[in-house]
Amino acid sequence: MAYRIDQHLNKNFPFSFTAKTDDWMLFLLIDNLGYQQARNIEINIKMMKSKKFIENLKQFPEIIKRLTLKYE
């Protein structure tokens, strides 16, 4: 399982929004990213606040490509 999901499931951030639930599941995995690059992409996705955008990540791989290039 991915490192970030483990962090959420183990409640490593007890006062964060993510600590309020324990049913996290992996939706999308982007391989071969450094920690900071992955965090920047995660923050970008969260800032979009769009369910449709998140769904489009799986449907359109070019979005992921653009995000990885943006945060290299």
N, CA, C, O and CB atoms as a CASP TS submission, in Angstrom:
PFRMAT TS
TARGET T0000
AUTHOR 0000-0000-0000
METHOD Language model
MODEL 1
PARENT N/A
ATOM      1  N   MET     1       0.842  -1.177   0.000  1.00  0.00           N
ATOM      2  CA  MET     1       0.000   0.000   0.000  1.00  0.00           C
ATOM      3  C   MET     1       0.889   1.242   0.000  1.00  0.00           C
ATOM      4  O   MET     1       2.030   1.190   0.458  1.00  0.00           O
ATOM      5  CB  MET     1      -0.959  -0.003   1.219  1.00  0.00           C
ATOM      6  N   ALA     2       0.384   2.324  -0.497  1.00  0.00           N
ATOM      7  CA  ALA     2       1.150   3.560  -0.621  1.00  0.00           C
ATOM      8  C   ALA     2       1.421   4.200   0.736  1.00  0.00           C
ATOM      9  O   ALA     2       0.620   4.097   1.664  1.00  0.00           O
ATOM     10  CB  ALA     2       0.414   4.540  -1.515  1.00  0.00           C
ATOM     11  N   TYR     3       2.542   4.847   0.823  1.00  0.00           N
ATOM     12  CA  TYR     3       3.005   5.478   2.062  1.00  0.00           C
ATOM     13  C   TYR     3       1.980   6.470   2.620  1.00  0.00           C
ATOM     14  O   TYR     3       1.699   6.454   3.818  1.00  0.00           O
ATOM     15  CB  TYR     3       4.334   6.191   1.819  1.00  0.00           C
ATOM     16  N   ARG     4       1.416   7.335   1.762  1.00  0.00           N
ATOM     17  CA  ARG     4       0.472   8.351   2.230  1.00  0.00           C
ATOM     18  C   ARG     4      -0.807   7.720   2.773  1.00  0.00           C
ATOM     19  O   ARG     4      -1.344   8.192   3.775  1.00  0.00           O
ATOM     20  CB  ARG     4       0.134   9.320   1.098  1.00  0.00           C
ATOM     21  N   ILE     5      -1.295   6.685   2.146  1.00  0.00           N
ATOM     22  CA  ILE     5      -2.492   6.009   2.654  1.00  0.00           C
ATOM     23  C   ILE     5      -2.197   5.412   4.020  1.00  0.00           C
ATOM     24  O   ILE     5      -3.018   5.498   4.933  1.00  0.00           O
ATOM     25  CB  ILE     5      -2.971   4.908   1.672  1.00  0.00           C
ATOM     26  N   ASP     6      -1.020   4.806   4.158  1.00  0.00           N
ATOM     27  CA  ASP     6      -0.612   4.267   5.462  1.00  0.00           C
ATOM     28  C   ASP     6      -0.594   5.360   6.528  1.00  0.00           C
ATOM     29  O   ASP     6      -1.038   5.147   7.656  1.00  0.00           O
ATOM     30  CB  ASP     6       0.774   3.609   5.362  1.00  0.00           C
ATOM     31  N   GLN     7      -0.079   6.523   6.162  1.00  0.00           N
ATOM     32  CA  GLN     7      -0.058   7.625   7.121  1.00  0.00           C
ATOM     33  C   GLN     7      -1.469   7.998   7.570  1.00  0.00           C
ATOM     34  O   GLN     7      -1.700   8.232   8.756  1.00  0.00           O
ATOM     35  CB  GLN     7       0.637   8.844   6.511  1.00  0.00           C
ATOM     36  N   HIS     8      -2.391   8.054   6.649  1.00  0.00           N
ATOM     37  CA  HIS     8      -3.773   8.401   6.993  1.00  0.00           C
ATOM     38  C   HIS     8      -4.429   7.302   7.826  1.00  0.00           C
ATOM     39  O   HIS     8      -5.092   7.587   8.823  1.00  0.00           O
ATOM     40  CB  HIS     8      -4.591   8.652   5.721  1.00  0.00           C
ATOM     41  N   LEU     9      -4.248   6.073   7.424  1.00  0.00           N
ATOM     42  CA  LEU     9      -4.865   4.960   8.148  1.00  0.00           C
ATOM     43  C   LEU     9      -4.301   4.807   9.558  1.00  0.00           C
ATOM     44  O   LEU     9      -5.020   4.412  10.475  1.00  0.00           O
ATOM     45  CB  LEU     9      -4.670   3.666   7.376  1.00  0.00           C
ATOM     46  N   ASN    10      -3.020   5.119   9.733  1.00  0.00           N
ATOM     47  CA  ASN    10      -2.382   5.021  11.047  1.00  0.00           C
ATOM     48  C   ASN    10      -2.582   6.271  11.891  1.00  0.00           C
ATOM     49  O   ASN    10      -2.088   6.361  13.015  1.00  0.00           O
ATOM     50  CB  ASN    10      -0.906   4.758  10.883  1.00  0.00           C
ATOM     51  N   LYS    11      -3.310   7.229  11.339  1.00  0.00           N
ATOM     52  CA  LYS    11      -3.612   8.489  12.034  1.00  0.00           C
ATOM     53  C   LYS    11      -2.335   9.205  12.498  1.00  0.00           C
ATOM     54  O   LYS    11      -2.236   9.646  13.642  1.00  0.00           O
ATOM     55  CB  LYS    11      -4.524   8.218  13.242  1.00  0.00           C
ATOM     56  N   ASN    12      -1.378   9.308  11.599  1.00  0.00           N
ATOM     57  CA  ASN    12      -0.139  10.017  11.891  1.00  0.00           C
ATOM     58  C   ASN    12      -0.362  11.514  12.084  1.00  0.00           C
ATOM     59  O   ASN    12       0.503  12.210  12.616  1.00  0.00           O
ATOM     60  CB  ASN    12       0.860   9.788  10.780  1.00  0.00           C
ATOM     61  N   PHE    13      -1.512  12.006  11.655  1.00  0.00           N
ATOM     62  CA  PHE    13      -1.851  13.425  11.767  1.00  0.00           C
ATOM     63  C   PHE    13      -3.142  13.533  12.586  1.00  0.00           C
ATOM     64  O   PHE    13      -4.213  13.745  12.018  1.00  0.00           O
ATOM     65  CB  PHE    13      -2.015  14.095  10.342  1.00  0.00           C
ATOM     66  N   PRO    14      -3.052  13.390  13.912  1.00  0.00           N
ATOM     67  CA  PRO    14      -4.246  13.244  14.742  1.00  0.00           C
ATOM     68  C   PRO    14      -5.200  14.436  14.725  1.00  0.00           C
ATOM     69  O   PRO    14      -6.381  14.273  15.031  1.00  0.00           O
ATOM     70  CB  PRO    14      -3.833  12.990  16.135  1.00  0.00           C
ATOM     71  N   PHE    15      -4.725  15.615  14.379  1.00  0.00           N
ATOM     72  CA  PHE    15      -5.595  16.793  14.392  1.00  0.00           C
ATOM     73  C   PHE    15      -5.990  17.255  12.994  1.00  0.00           C
ATOM     74  O   PHE    15      -6.571  18.329  12.835  1.00  0.00           O
ATOM     75  CB  PHE    15      -4.911  17.925  15.119  1.00  0.00           C
ATOM     76  N   SER    16      -5.684  16.462  11.996  1.00  0.00           N
ATOM     77  CA  SER    16      -6.006  16.844  10.624  1.00  0.00           C
ATOM     78  C   SER    16      -7.402  16.361  10.237  1.00  0.00           C
ATOM     79  O   SER    16      -8.008  15.538  10.924  1.00  0.00           O
ATOM     80  CB  SER    16      -4.961  16.279   9.651  1.00  0.00           C
ATOM     81  N   PHE    17      -7.884  16.884   9.142  1.00  0.00           N
ATOM     82  CA  PHE    17      -9.182  16.478   8.616  1.00  0.00           C
ATOM     83  C   PHE    17      -9.199  14.981   8.311  1.00  0.00           C
ATOM     84  O   PHE    17     -10.222  14.321   8.491  1.00  0.00           O
ATOM     85  CB  PHE    17      -9.522  17.283   7.353  1.00  0.00           C
ATOM     86  N   THR    18      -8.083  14.453   7.855  1.00  0.00           N
ATOM     87  CA  THR    18      -8.022  13.047   7.460  1.00  0.00           C
ATOM     88  C   THR    18      -8.149  12.088   8.631  1.00  0.00           C
ATOM     89  O   THR    18      -8.445  10.910   8.436  1.00  0.00           O
ATOM     90  CB  THR    18      -6.739  12.778   6.740  1.00  0.00           C
ATOM     91  N   ALA    19      -7.927  12.579   9.849  1.00  0.00           N
ATOM     92  CA  ALA    19      -8.003  11.718  11.034  1.00  0.00           C
ATOM     93  C   ALA    19      -9.441  11.385  11.420  1.00  0.00           C
ATOM     94  O   ALA    19      -9.676  10.498  12.240  1.00  0.00           O
ATOM     95  CB  ALA    19      -7.305  12.384  12.206  1.00  0.00           C
ATOM     96  N   LYS    20     -10.390  12.087  10.838  1.00  0.00           N
ATOM     97  CA  LYS    20     -11.789  11.896  11.212  1.00  0.00           C
ATOM     98  C   LYS    20     -12.402  10.619  10.640  1.00  0.00           C
ATOM     99  O   LYS    20     -13.492  10.216  11.046  1.00  0.00           O
ATOM    100  CB  LYS    20     -12.595  13.079  10.761  1.00  0.00           C
ATOM    101  N   THR    21     -11.728  10.005   9.731  1.00  0.00           N
ATOM    102  CA  THR    21     -12.260   8.788   9.114  1.00  0.00           C
ATOM    103  C   THR    21     -11.154   7.749   8.993  1.00  0.00           C
ATOM    104  O   THR    21      -9.970   8.085   9.018  1.00  0.00           O
ATOM    105  CB  THR    21     -12.872   9.093   7.723  1.00  0.00           C
ATOM    106  N   ASP    22     -11.542   6.496   8.863  1.00  0.00           N
ATOM    107  CA  ASP    22     -10.531   5.448   8.723  1.00  0.00           C
ATOM    108  C   ASP    22     -10.853   4.492   7.579  1.00  0.00           C
ATOM    109  O   ASP    22     -10.406   3.345   7.566  1.00  0.00           O
ATOM    110  CB  ASP    22     -10.404   4.670  10.021  1.00  0.00           C
ATOM    111  N   ASP    23     -11.621   4.976   6.638  1.00  0.00           N
ATOM    112  CA  ASP    23     -11.979   4.133   5.496  1.00  0.00           C
ATOM    113  C   ASP    23     -11.276   4.569   4.206  1.00  0.00           C
ATOM    114  O   ASP    23     -11.823   4.440   3.111  1.00  0.00           O
ATOM    115  CB  ASP    23     -13.487   4.156   5.290  1.00  0.00           C
ATOM    116  N   TRP    24     -10.064   5.082   4.358  1.00  0.00           N
ATOM    117  CA  TRP    24      -9.294   5.512   3.193  1.00  0.00           C
ATOM    118  C   TRP    24      -8.964   4.315   2.313  1.00  0.00           C
ATOM    119  O   TRP    24      -8.651   3.230   2.803  1.00  0.00           O
ATOM    120  CB  TRP    24      -8.000   6.233   3.628  1.00  0.00           C
ATOM    121  N   MET    25      -9.039   4.532   1.017  1.00  0.00           N
ATOM    122  CA  MET    25      -8.629   3.495   0.077  1.00  0.00           C
ATOM    123  C   MET    25      -7.883   4.161  -1.069  1.00  0.00           C
ATOM    124  O   MET    25      -8.125   5.320  -1.405  1.00  0.00           O
ATOM    125  CB  MET    25      -9.858   2.680  -0.448  1.00  0.00           C
ATOM    126  N   LEU    26      -6.990   3.414  -1.646  1.00  0.00           N
ATOM    127  CA  LEU    26      -6.169   3.935  -2.727  1.00  0.00           C
ATOM    128  C   LEU    26      -7.005   4.064  -3.994  1.00  0.00           C
ATOM    129  O   LEU    26      -7.616   3.096  -4.447  1.00  0.00           O
ATOM    130  CB  LEU    26      -4.949   3.029  -2.971  1.00  0.00           C
ATOM    131  N   PHE    27      -7.025   5.269  -4.561  1.00  0.00           N
ATOM    132  CA  PHE    27      -7.778   5.527  -5.784  1.00  0.00           C
ATOM    133  C   PHE    27      -6.851   5.574  -6.988  1.00  0.00           C
ATOM    134  O   PHE    27      -7.198   5.100  -8.070  1.00  0.00           O
ATOM    135  CB  PHE    27      -8.560   6.838  -5.667  1.00  0.00           C
ATOM    136  N   LEU    28      -5.674   6.147  -6.794  1.00  0.00           N
ATOM    137  CA  LEU    28      -4.756   6.349  -7.901  1.00  0.00           C
ATOM    138  C   LEU    28      -3.332   6.266  -7.381  1.00  0.00           C
ATOM    139  O   LEU    28      -3.015   6.839  -6.338  1.00  0.00           O
ATOM    140  CB  LEU    28      -5.012   7.707  -8.599  1.00  0.00           C
ATOM    141  N   LEU    29      -2.486   5.568  -8.089  1.00  0.00           N
ATOM    142  CA  LEU    29      -1.077   5.461  -7.725  1.00  0.00           C
ATOM    143  C   LEU    29      -0.237   5.925  -8.908  1.00  0.00           C
ATOM    144  O   LEU    29      -0.375   5.420 -10.023  1.00  0.00           O
ATOM    145  CB  LEU    29      -0.706   4.001  -7.312  1.00  0.00           C
ATOM    146  N   ILE    30       0.630   6.889  -8.647  1.00  0.00           N
ATOM    147  CA  ILE    30       1.559   7.366  -9.676  1.00  0.00           C
ATOM    148  C   ILE    30       2.939   6.897  -9.246  1.00  0.00           C
ATOM    149  O   ILE    30       3.446   7.329  -8.211  1.00  0.00           O
ATOM    150  CB  ILE    30       1.502   8.948  -9.856  1.00  0.00           C
ATOM    151  N   ASP    31       3.539   6.038 -10.014  1.00  0.00           N
ATOM    152  CA  ASP    31       4.840   5.449  -9.680  1.00  0.00           C
ATOM    153  C   ASP    31       5.986   6.421  -9.905  1.00  0.00           C
ATOM    154  O   ASP    31       5.880   7.391 -10.655  1.00  0.00           O
ATOM    155  CB  ASP    31       5.071   4.195 -10.498  1.00  0.00           C
ATOM    156  N   ASN    32       7.086   6.120  -9.224  1.00  0.00           N
ATOM    157  CA  ASN    32       8.377   6.772  -9.445  1.00  0.00           C
ATOM    158  C   ASN    32       8.382   8.271  -9.170  1.00  0.00           C
ATOM    159  O   ASN    32       8.966   9.041  -9.933  1.00  0.00           O
ATOM    160  CB  ASN    32       8.811   6.539 -10.846  1.00  0.00           C
ATOM    161  N   LEU    33       7.734   8.688  -8.081  1.00  0.00           N
ATOM    162  CA  LEU    33       7.770  10.084  -7.678  1.00  0.00           C
ATOM    163  C   LEU    33       8.562  10.202  -6.388  1.00  0.00           C
ATOM    164  O   LEU    33       8.514   9.321  -5.530  1.00  0.00           O
ATOM    165  CB  LEU    33       6.341  10.655  -7.504  1.00  0.00           C
ATOM    166  N   GLY    34       9.286  11.293  -6.266  1.00  0.00           N
ATOM    167  CA  GLY    34       9.921  11.593  -4.990  1.00  0.00           C
ATOM    168  C   GLY    34       8.849  12.067  -4.017  1.00  0.00           C
ATOM    169  O   GLY    34       7.737  12.412  -4.416  1.00  0.00           O
ATOM    170  N   TYR    35       9.205  12.080  -2.726  1.00  0.00           N
ATOM    171  CA  TYR    35       8.212  12.444  -1.713  1.00  0.00           C
ATOM    172  C   TYR    35       7.659  13.850  -1.956  1.00  0.00           C
ATOM    173  O   TYR    35       6.442  14.034  -1.950  1.00  0.00           O
ATOM    174  CB  TYR    35       8.829  12.358  -0.309  1.00  0.00           C
ATOM    175  N   GLN    36       8.527  14.850  -2.170  1.00  0.00           N
ATOM    176  CA  GLN    36       8.061  16.226  -2.321  1.00  0.00           C
ATOM    177  C   GLN    36       7.227  16.396  -3.590  1.00  0.00           C
ATOM    178  O   GLN    36       6.228  17.116  -3.586  1.00  0.00           O
ATOM    179  CB  GLN    36       9.249  17.185  -2.344  1.00  0.00           C
ATOM    180  N   GLN    37       7.633  15.738  -4.672  1.00  0.00           N
ATOM    181  CA  GLN    37       6.866  15.816  -5.911  1.00  0.00           C
ATOM    182  C   GLN    37       5.478  15.218  -5.703  1.00  0.00           C
ATOM    183  O   GLN    37       4.481  15.785  -6.150  1.00  0.00           O
ATOM    184  CB  GLN    37       7.604  15.088  -7.056  1.00  0.00           C
ATOM    185  N   ALA    38       5.415  14.086  -5.031  1.00  0.00           N
ATOM    186  CA  ALA    38       4.122  13.442  -4.768  1.00  0.00           C
ATOM    187  C   ALA    38       3.244  14.322  -3.887  1.00  0.00           C
ATOM    188  O   ALA    38       2.044  14.440  -4.134  1.00  0.00           O
ATOM    189  CB  ALA    38       4.328  12.071  -4.102  1.00  0.00           C
ATOM    190  N   ARG    39       3.829  14.943  -2.858  1.00  0.00           N
ATOM    191  CA  ARG    39       3.063  15.825  -1.969  1.00  0.00           C
ATOM    192  C   ARG    39       2.539  17.032  -2.730  1.00  0.00           C
ATOM    193  O   ARG    39       1.396  17.443  -2.529  1.00  0.00           O
ATOM    194  CB  ARG    39       3.929  16.284  -0.783  1.00  0.00           C
ATOM    195  N   ASN    40       3.368  17.611  -3.611  1.00  0.00           N
ATOM    196  CA  ASN    40       2.920  18.765  -4.404  1.00  0.00           C
ATOM    197  C   ASN    40       1.764  18.400  -5.318  1.00  0.00           C
ATOM    198  O   ASN    40       0.821  19.176  -5.473  1.00  0.00           O
ATOM    199  CB  ASN    40       4.073  19.322  -5.234  1.00  0.00           C
ATOM    200  N   ILE    41       1.832  17.223  -5.923  1.00  0.00           N
ATOM    201  CA  ILE    41       0.730  16.761  -6.783  1.00  0.00           C
ATOM    202  C   ILE    41      -0.514  16.527  -5.939  1.00  0.00           C
ATOM    203  O   ILE    41      -1.615  16.901  -6.342  1.00  0.00           O
ATOM    204  CB  ILE    41       1.121  15.460  -7.542  1.00  0.00           C
ATOM    205  N   GLU    42      -0.351  15.910  -4.766  1.00  0.00           N
ATOM    206  CA  GLU    42      -1.485  15.671  -3.874  1.00  0.00           C
ATOM    207  C   GLU    42      -2.146  16.991  -3.473  1.00  0.00           C
ATOM    208  O   GLU    42      -3.372  17.100  -3.486  1.00  0.00           O
ATOM    209  CB  GLU    42      -1.030  14.901  -2.619  1.00  0.00           C
ATOM    210  N   ILE    43      -1.349  17.980  -3.121  1.00  0.00           N
ATOM    211  CA  ILE    43      -1.888  19.285  -2.742  1.00  0.00           C
ATOM    212  C   ILE    43      -2.624  19.927  -3.903  1.00  0.00           C
ATOM    213  O   ILE    43      -3.698  20.501  -3.724  1.00  0.00           O
ATOM    214  CB  ILE    43      -0.771  20.206  -2.257  1.00  0.00           C
ATOM    215  N   ASN    44      -2.044  19.830  -5.098  1.00  0.00           N
ATOM    216  CA  ASN    44      -2.696  20.384  -6.282  1.00  0.00           C
ATOM    217  C   ASN    44      -4.059  19.741  -6.505  1.00  0.00           C
ATOM    218  O   ASN    44      -5.039  20.438  -6.767  1.00  0.00           O
ATOM    219  CB  ASN    44      -1.815  20.191  -7.519  1.00  0.00           C
ATOM    220  N   ILE    45      -4.127  18.428  -6.403  1.00  0.00           N
ATOM    221  CA  ILE    45      -5.393  17.710  -6.599  1.00  0.00           C
ATOM    222  C   ILE    45      -6.414  18.142  -5.544  1.00  0.00           C
ATOM    223  O   ILE    45      -7.578  18.380  -5.867  1.00  0.00           O
ATOM    224  CB  ILE    45      -5.167  16.174  -6.534  1.00  0.00           C
ATOM    225  N   LYS    46      -5.982  18.242  -4.294  1.00  0.00           N
ATOM    226  CA  LYS    46      -6.888  18.652  -3.218  1.00  0.00           C
ATOM    227  C   LYS    46      -7.385  20.075  -3.422  1.00  0.00           C
ATOM    228  O   LYS    46      -8.544  20.371  -3.132  1.00  0.00           O
ATOM    229  CB  LYS    46      -6.192  18.535  -1.864  1.00  0.00           C
ATOM    230  N   MET    47      -6.519  20.967  -3.920  1.00  0.00           N
ATOM    231  CA  MET    47      -6.909  22.359  -4.140  1.00  0.00           C
ATOM    232  C   MET    47      -7.961  22.483  -5.240  1.00  0.00           C
ATOM    233  O   MET    47      -8.713  23.457  -5.272  1.00  0.00           O
ATOM    234  CB  MET    47      -5.686  23.198  -4.496  1.00  0.00           C
ATOM    235  N   MET    48      -8.018  21.514  -6.128  1.00  0.00           N
ATOM    236  CA  MET    48      -9.015  21.547  -7.201  1.00  0.00           C
ATOM    237  C   MET    48     -10.433  21.413  -6.638  1.00  0.00           C
ATOM    238  O   MET    48     -11.385  21.944  -7.210  1.00  0.00           O
ATOM    239  CB  MET    48      -8.741  20.423  -8.220  1.00  0.00           C
ATOM    240  N   LYS    49     -10.566  20.710  -5.529  1.00  0.00           N
ATOM    241  CA  LYS    49     -11.867  20.501  -4.873  1.00  0.00           C
ATOM    242  C   LYS    49     -12.941  20.090  -5.883  1.00  0.00           C
ATOM    243  O   LYS    49     -14.046  20.633  -5.901  1.00  0.00           O
ATOM    244  CB  LYS    49     -12.306  21.780  -4.136  1.00  0.00           C
ATOM    245  N   SER    50     -12.583  19.121  -6.716  1.00  0.00           N
ATOM    246  CA  SER    50     -13.473  18.713  -7.789  1.00  0.00           C
ATOM    247  C   SER    50     -13.492  17.193  -7.921  1.00  0.00           C
ATOM    248  O   SER    50     -12.475  16.575  -8.236  1.00  0.00           O
ATOM    249  CB  SER    50     -13.049  19.360  -9.112  1.00  0.00           C
ATOM    250  N   LYS    51     -14.633  16.611  -7.682  1.00  0.00           N
ATOM    251  CA  LYS    51     -14.785  15.172  -7.855  1.00  0.00           C
ATOM    252  C   LYS    51     -14.557  14.785  -9.312  1.00  0.00           C
ATOM    253  O   LYS    51     -13.962  13.747  -9.602  1.00  0.00           O
ATOM    254  CB  LYS    51     -16.179  14.715  -7.391  1.00  0.00           C
ATOM    255  N   LYS    52     -15.029  15.620 -10.216  1.00  0.00           N
ATOM    256  CA  LYS    52     -14.877  15.343 -11.647  1.00  0.00           C
ATOM    257  C   LYS    52     -13.400  15.337 -12.041  1.00  0.00           C
ATOM    258  O   LYS    52     -12.968  14.488 -12.821  1.00  0.00           O
ATOM    259  CB  LYS    52     -15.649  16.385 -12.485  1.00  0.00           C
ATOM    260  N   PHE    53     -12.630  16.278 -11.507  1.00  0.00           N
ATOM    261  CA  PHE    53     -11.197  16.309 -11.793  1.00  0.00           C
ATOM    262  C   PHE    53     -10.527  15.022 -11.319  1.00  0.00           C
ATOM    263  O   PHE    53      -9.705  14.444 -12.029  1.00  0.00           O
ATOM    264  CB  PHE    53     -10.538  17.531 -11.125  1.00  0.00           C
ATOM    265  N   ILE    54     -10.880  14.583 -10.130  1.00  0.00           N
ATOM    266  CA  ILE    54     -10.308  13.353  -9.584  1.00  0.00           C
ATOM    267  C   ILE    54     -10.673  12.154 -10.444  1.00  0.00           C
ATOM    268  O   ILE    54      -9.827  11.302 -10.714  1.00  0.00           O
ATOM    269  CB  ILE    54     -10.784  13.133  -8.148  1.00  0.00           C
ATOM    270  N   GLU    55     -11.925  12.083 -10.874  1.00  0.00           N
ATOM    271  CA  GLU    55     -12.337  10.990 -11.760  1.00  0.00           C
ATOM    272  C   GLU    55     -11.594  11.052 -13.089  1.00  0.00           C
ATOM    273  O   GLU    55     -11.247  10.019 -13.661  1.00  0.00           O
ATOM    274  CB  GLU    55     -13.852  11.038 -12.002  1.00  0.00           C
ATOM    275  N   ASN    56     -11.355  12.255 -13.573  1.00  0.00           N
ATOM    276  CA  ASN    56     -10.665  12.428 -14.852  1.00  0.00           C
ATOM    277  C   ASN    56      -9.204  11.990 -14.787  1.00  0.00           C
ATOM    278  O   ASN    56      -8.611  11.667 -15.816  1.00  0.00           O
ATOM    279  CB  ASN    56     -10.742  13.878 -15.291  1.00  0.00           C
ATOM    280  N   LEU    57      -8.622  11.975 -13.597  1.00  0.00           N
ATOM    281  CA  LEU    57      -7.239  11.528 -13.465  1.00  0.00           C
ATOM    282  C   LEU    57      -7.071  10.098 -13.952  1.00  0.00           C
ATOM    283  O   LEU    57      -6.057   9.760 -14.564  1.00  0.00           O
ATOM    284  CB  LEU    57      -6.780  11.641 -12.018  1.00  0.00           C
ATOM    285  N   LYS    58      -8.055   9.265 -13.684  1.00  0.00           N
ATOM    286  CA  LYS    58      -7.982   7.873 -14.154  1.00  0.00           C
ATOM    287  C   LYS    58      -8.322   7.761 -15.637  1.00  0.00           C
ATOM    288  O   LYS    58      -7.754   6.943 -16.361  1.00  0.00           O
ATOM    289  CB  LYS    58      -8.928   6.987 -13.338  1.00  0.00           C
ATOM    290  N   GLN    59      -9.249   8.589 -16.065  1.00  0.00           N
ATOM    291  CA  GLN    59      -9.733   8.485 -17.440  1.00  0.00           C
ATOM    292  C   GLN    59      -8.764   9.093 -18.459  1.00  0.00           C
ATOM    293  O   GLN    59      -8.671   8.627 -19.594  1.00  0.00           O
ATOM    294  CB  GLN    59     -11.082   9.161 -17.558  1.00  0.00           C
ATOM    295  N   PHE    60      -8.041  10.143 -18.038  1.00  0.00           N
ATOM    296  CA  PHE    60      -7.163  10.855 -18.967  1.00  0.00           C
ATOM    297  C   PHE    60      -5.730  10.907 -18.406  1.00  0.00           C
ATOM    298  O   PHE    60      -5.393  11.828 -17.663  1.00  0.00           O
ATOM    299  CB  PHE    60      -7.700  12.292 -19.229  1.00  0.00           C
ATOM    300  N   PRO    61      -4.893   9.932 -18.757  1.00  0.00           N
ATOM    301  CA  PRO    61      -3.518   9.867 -18.221  1.00  0.00           C
ATOM    302  C   PRO    61      -2.678  11.101 -18.538  1.00  0.00           C
ATOM    303  O   PRO    61      -1.677  11.349 -17.865  1.00  0.00           O
ATOM    304  CB  PRO    61      -2.819   8.647 -18.765  1.00  0.00           C
ATOM    305  N   GLU    62      -3.061  11.872 -19.539  1.00  0.00           N
ATOM    306  CA  GLU    62      -2.284  13.074 -19.871  1.00  0.00           C
ATOM    307  C   GLU    62      -2.357  14.119 -18.751  1.00  0.00           C
ATOM    308  O   GLU    62      -1.457  14.952 -18.630  1.00  0.00           O
ATOM    309  CB  GLU    62      -2.790  13.685 -21.190  1.00  0.00           C
ATOM    310  N   ILE    63      -3.402  14.087 -17.941  1.00  0.00           N
ATOM    311  CA  ILE    63      -3.482  14.996 -16.792  1.00  0.00           C
ATOM    312  C   ILE    63      -2.373  14.653 -15.800  1.00  0.00           C
ATOM    313  O   ILE    63      -1.707  15.543 -15.273  1.00  0.00           O
ATOM    314  CB  ILE    63      -4.882  14.909 -16.104  1.00  0.00           C
ATOM    315  N   ILE    64      -2.183  13.383 -15.554  1.00  0.00           N
ATOM    316  CA  ILE    64      -1.125  12.937 -14.644  1.00  0.00           C
ATOM    317  C   ILE    64       0.239  13.328 -15.204  1.00  0.00           C
ATOM    318  O   ILE    64       1.113  13.779 -14.463  1.00  0.00           O
ATOM    319  CB  ILE    64      -1.201  11.404 -14.420  1.00  0.00           C
ATOM    320  N   LYS    65       0.416  13.159 -16.477  1.00  0.00           N
ATOM    321  CA  LYS    65       1.686  13.527 -17.136  1.00  0.00           C
ATOM    322  C   LYS    65       1.973  15.007 -16.938  1.00  0.00           C
ATOM    323  O   LYS    65       3.100  15.384 -16.617  1.00  0.00           O
ATOM    324  CB  LYS    65       1.642  13.192 -18.650  1.00  0.00           C
ATOM    325  N   ARG    66       0.945  15.863 -17.131  1.00  0.00           N
ATOM    326  CA  ARG    66       1.124  17.299 -16.952  1.00  0.00           C
ATOM    327  C   ARG    66       1.480  17.645 -15.506  1.00  0.00           C
ATOM    328  O   ARG    66       2.331  18.498 -15.256  1.00  0.00           O
ATOM    329  CB  ARG    66      -0.140  18.041 -17.369  1.00  0.00           C
ATOM    330  N   LEU    67       0.825  16.978 -14.562  1.00  0.00           N
ATOM    331  CA  LEU    67       1.093  17.233 -13.154  1.00  0.00           C
ATOM    332  C   LEU    67       2.514  16.823 -12.775  1.00  0.00           C
ATOM    333  O   LEU    67       3.196  17.543 -12.046  1.00  0.00           O
ATOM    334  CB  LEU    67       0.085  16.493 -12.284  1.00  0.00           C
ATOM    335  N   THR    68       2.959  15.673 -13.266  1.00  0.00           N
ATOM    336  CA  THR    68       4.320  15.227 -12.923  1.00  0.00           C
ATOM    337  C   THR    68       5.364  16.157 -13.534  1.00  0.00           C
ATOM    338  O   THR    68       6.400  16.410 -12.918  1.00  0.00           O
ATOM    339  CB  THR    68       4.556  13.777 -13.407  1.00  0.00           C
ATOM    340  N   LEU    69       5.110  16.661 -14.715  1.00  0.00           N
ATOM    341  CA  LEU    69       6.050  17.608 -15.340  1.00  0.00           C
ATOM    342  C   LEU    69       6.034  18.942 -14.599  1.00  0.00           C
ATOM    343  O   LEU    69       7.080  19.564 -14.410  1.00  0.00           O
ATOM    344  CB  LEU    69       5.698  17.824 -16.835  1.00  0.00           C
ATOM    345  N   LYS    70       4.862  19.373 -14.186  1.00  0.00           N
ATOM    346  CA  LYS    70       4.733  20.653 -13.483  1.00  0.00           C
ATOM    347  C   LYS    70       5.521  20.663 -12.177  1.00  0.00           C
ATOM    348  O   LYS    70       6.085  21.687 -11.795  1.00  0.00           O
ATOM    349  CB  LYS    70       3.264  20.954 -13.202  1.00  0.00           C
ATOM    350  N   TYR    71       5.556  19.521 -11.496  1.00  0.00           N
ATOM    351  CA  TYR    71       6.191  19.463 -10.182  1.00  0.00           C
ATOM    352  C   TYR    71       7.514  18.686 -10.173  1.00  0.00           C
ATOM    353  O   TYR    71       7.906  18.137  -9.143  1.00  0.00           O
ATOM    354  CB  TYR    71       5.243  18.840  -9.199  1.00  0.00           C
ATOM    355  N   GLU    72       8.189  18.643 -11.305  1.00  0.00           N
ATOM    356  CA  GLU    72       9.513  17.987 -11.365  1.00  0.00           C
ATOM    357  C   GLU    72      10.527  18.737 -10.558  1.00  0.00           C
ATOM    358  O   GLU    72      11.688  18.332 -10.494  1.00  0.00           O
ATOM    359  CB  GLU    72       9.998  17.867 -12.801  1.00  0.00           C
TER
END
